[in-house]
Amino acid sequence: MTNITIDIKNISWTCRTCGKCCDPPTVTKKDIGNICGYLKIPFNQFVNKYLSYFNGTIGELKGIKGRCIFLKGNRCSIYSVRPLICRLRPYSIQRLKDELVLTYDGWFLNNCSGIFIGDLPVEEKYLNYGLLVAKYLGVEERTPDSIFKHVIDRFKGK
């Protein structure tokens, strides 16, 4: 198993189920298959009805007013089979030199109402999701340290 370094800089989170982060996500072919099984519809029907694009390997769910098509009143209507990238949120898998790093996505640091200063441990499942995201969707750009500093300063009242 590949090691992942955790770099969350004493920032923690709890989901407040506000739905703000539920934009139309990128989905893997396996995500699509899982959702098809849950909805009990054929793969091609799902692709035509629910994806804005699909290249045979990955796609993107359609949105309604910038929100995921499966978001119903701030709740995910397919939560038990939600896409891999949704499972990883608010974390991001990034690369620093030759090392995988699990950290926060910059958007979440700036916009998530569940972010707070604290040292809650990262659950093991997020490390596993991070590895899968890196394998199937790739890694994201590094979150700048300045965003972390801004969040910490905000909580310190600076």
C-alpha positions as CSV (number, residue, x, y, z in Angstrom):
1,M,0.0,0.0,0.0
2,T,1.2,3.5,-0.9
3,N,1.7,5.8,2.1
4,I,-0.1,9.0,2.3
5,T,1.1,11.9,4.4
6,I,-1.6,13.8,6.3
7,D,-1.2,17.6,6.2
8,I,-4.3,19.3,7.8
9,K,-2.4,21.9,9.9
10,N,-4.6,21.5,13.0
11,I,-7.8,22.2,11.1
12,S,-10.7,19.8,11.5
13,W,-14.2,19.6,10.1
14,T,-17.7,18.2,10.7
15,C,-20.3,17.9,7.9
16,R,-23.2,20.3,8.5
17,T,-25.2,18.8,5.6
18,C,-25.6,22.3,4.1
19,G,-25.2,21.0,0.5
20,K,-22.9,23.9,-0.5
21,C,-20.1,21.5,-1.6
22,C,-22.5,19.4,-3.7
23,D,-21.5,20.6,-7.2
24,P,-21.7,18.2,-10.1
25,P,-18.9,15.7,-9.4
26,T,-16.5,13.8,-11.6
27,V,-17.5,10.1,-11.6
28,T,-15.6,7.0,-12.5
29,K,-17.0,4.1,-14.5
30,K,-17.3,2.2,-11.3
31,D,-19.2,5.1,-9.7
32,I,-21.6,5.0,-12.6
33,G,-22.1,1.2,-12.2
34,N,-22.8,1.5,-8.5
35,I,-25.4,4.3,-9.1
36,C,-27.0,2.3,-11.9
37,G,-27.4,-0.7,-9.6
38,Y,-28.9,1.5,-6.9
39,L,-31.3,3.2,-9.3
40,K,-31.9,-0.1,-11.2
41,I,-31.4,1.4,-14.6
42,P,-29.1,0.4,-17.5
43,F,-25.7,1.9,-17.8
44,N,-26.3,3.6,-21.2
45,Q,-29.6,5.1,-20.0
46,F,-27.8,6.5,-16.9
47,V,-25.1,8.0,-19.1
48,N,-27.6,9.7,-21.4
49,K,-29.9,10.9,-18.6
50,Y,-27.5,11.9,-15.8
51,L,-24.1,12.7,-17.3
52,S,-23.0,16.0,-19.0
53,Y,-20.1,14.1,-20.5
54,F,-18.5,10.6,-20.5
55,N,-15.3,9.6,-22.2
56,G,-15.7,5.9,-21.5
57,T,-13.7,6.0,-18.3
58,I,-14.8,9.1,-16.4
59,G,-17.6,11.6,-16.7
60,E,-19.4,14.3,-14.9
61,L,-22.9,14.3,-13.4
62,K,-25.2,16.9,-14.7
63,G,-26.1,19.8,-12.5
64,I,-29.2,21.9,-11.7
65,K,-28.3,25.5,-11.0
66,G,-24.7,24.5,-10.3
67,R,-25.7,21.8,-7.8
68,C,-25.5,18.0,-8.3
69,I,-28.5,16.5,-10.0
70,F,-28.9,14.1,-7.0
71,L,-29.0,16.8,-4.3
72,K,-32.5,17.0,-2.9
73,G,-33.0,19.6,-0.2
74,N,-29.4,19.6,1.0
75,R,-29.3,15.8,1.1
76,C,-27.7,13.4,-1.3
77,S,-30.4,11.1,-2.7
78,I,-27.8,8.5,-3.7
79,Y,-25.7,8.8,-0.5
80,S,-25.0,5.1,0.0
81,V,-23.5,4.9,-3.5
82,R,-22.2,8.5,-3.8
83,P,-19.3,9.0,-6.1
84,L,-15.7,8.4,-4.9
85,I,-14.8,12.1,-5.1
86,C,-17.8,12.9,-2.9
87,R,-16.6,10.4,-0.3
88,L,-13.2,12.1,-0.1
89,R,-14.6,15.6,0.5
90,P,-13.6,17.9,2.1
91,Y,-10.1,16.4,1.7
92,S,-8.0,16.5,-1.4
93,I,-5.3,14.1,-2.6
94,Q,-2.3,16.0,-3.8
95,R,1.3,15.4,-4.6
96,L,4.3,17.0,-3.0
97,K,7.5,16.0,-4.7
98,D,7.1,12.2,-4.9
99,E,4.7,11.9,-2.0
100,L,0.9,11.7,-1.8
101,V,-0.5,14.1,0.6
102,L,-4.1,14.2,2.1
103,T,-5.0,17.7,2.9
104,Y,-7.9,20.1,2.5
105,D,-9.1,21.3,-0.8
106,G,-8.8,25.1,-0.9
107,W,-12.4,25.6,-1.8
108,F,-13.5,23.9,1.4
109,L,-11.1,25.9,3.6
110,N,-12.7,29.1,2.3
111,N,-16.3,28.0,2.1
112,C,-17.2,25.0,4.3
113,S,-19.1,26.1,7.5
114,G,-18.0,22.8,9.2
115,I,-14.3,23.8,9.2
116,F,-12.8,24.6,12.7
117,I,-9.5,24.7,14.5
118,G,-8.9,21.3,16.2
119,D,-6.9,18.1,16.1
120,L,-9.5,15.5,15.2
121,P,-7.8,12.5,13.6
122,V,-8.4,11.8,9.9
123,E,-10.4,8.6,9.6
124,E,-8.7,5.7,7.8
125,K,-11.4,5.5,5.2
126,Y,-10.3,8.9,3.9
127,L,-6.8,7.6,3.3
128,N,-8.3,4.7,1.3
129,Y,-10.5,7.1,-0.7
130,G,-7.5,9.3,-1.4
131,L,-5.6,6.4,-2.9
132,L,-8.5,5.5,-5.1
133,V,-9.0,9.1,-6.2
134,A,-5.3,9.3,-7.1
135,K,-5.5,6.1,-9.1
136,Y,-8.7,6.7,-11.0
137,L,-9.0,10.5,-11.1
138,G,-5.5,11.8,-10.5
139,V,-4.2,14.3,-8.0
140,E,-5.2,17.9,-7.5
141,E,-3.0,21.0,-7.4
142,R,-1.4,21.7,-4.0
143,T,-3.5,23.9,-1.7
144,P,-1.4,27.0,-1.0
145,D,-0.2,27.5,2.5
146,S,-1.6,31.0,2.4
147,I,-5.2,29.6,2.4
148,F,-4.5,27.6,5.5
149,K,-3.0,30.7,7.1
150,H,-6.0,32.7,6.2
151,V,-8.4,30.1,7.8
152,I,-6.3,29.9,11.0
153,D,-6.1,33.7,11.2
154,R,-9.9,34.0,10.7
155,F,-10.5,31.7,13.7
156,K,-8.0,33.6,15.8
157,G,-9.8,36.8,15.0
158,K,-7.0,38.4,13.1
